[in-house]
C-alpha cells in the first residue's frame, strides 16, 4: 500500500537523570532531505540518525528535533593546593609588613579557585543508545500518519482511474460510431485514408495499460510517487493525441475530462512517497 509524505511523531525516554525528547516531522519533497535541530555537541550523530531514517523513509523533507533534559550532577571540590598557596602568600605578607594574619575559613572559601563546582554532562556518543531508541519510537507515529494518508490518497486516485476508464470506453465506442457514419459518406479510398488518420486504437490501448499500471502501484509495497507521476505524464500524452486525431464533440468532452483527472492524479502523486 502506498504511503503519503506527511507525518508527525514524538516521544520521550528517561534513563536515570537524563530525559531525551525527540520530535520528527515529514512533509512533501521530491527527494530525501533531512534538517537537524540537535543539542550542542551532538552534530557527530547526524549520519547515524540519517541511517535510521533511511531504513523507514524513502523520500520527503524530514525535520528531526532533539532535546536533552538533564538534572545536573554537581560535585564540590576543595582545591587544597590553591589554599596552600594563599596561606603561603599570606604568611609572606605578614612577615614583610608586620601584618596581623586574620584570615578565616570564610575568607579562604570565598577566594577564587578554592572551591570548584563541577557539572557532569553526558556527551552525544554516550547517549546514542537512548537517542536511537527514542528516534525509533518517534518514527512509529510518523509512519502511522503516512500510511493513513496513503490510504486516503489511494482511494482518491482509484476513484479517478475508474472514471477515466469510463471515458476511455466512451471514446472507444464513439470512434466506432464515427467511422461507421463516415463509411457511408465517403468513397472506399477516401474512407481508408480517413480511417488511418483518426485511428486511436493504439492510444486507447496504451492508455488502458497505464490505468492498470497505476492500479498495481497503488497496492505496491515500495515508493510509488515518482512512478505514478511519470505514468500520468504518459497518460496526458496519449490523451492529447486522441484529442488531436479524432475531432468530435463527444470525444473532445471525454478528452477534457481525462486530462482533468490526469492532472489531479499528478497532484496527488506529489503527496506520495
Secondary structure, DSSP 8 states (H G I E B T S, - for coil): ---BS-EEEEEEEEETTEEEEEEEEEE--SSEEEEEE--TT-GGGHHHHHHHHHHH-SSEEEEEEEEEEE---EEEEE-HHHHHHHHHHHHHHHHHHT------HHHHHTSTTTEEEEE----HHHHHHHHHHHHHHHHHHHHHHHHHHHHHHHHHHHHHHHHHHHHHHHHHHHHHHHHHHHHHHS-HHHHHHHHHHT--HHHHHHHHHHHHHHHHHHT-SS--HHHHHHHHHHHHHHHHHHHHH---HHHHHHHHHHHHHHHHHHHHHTTB-
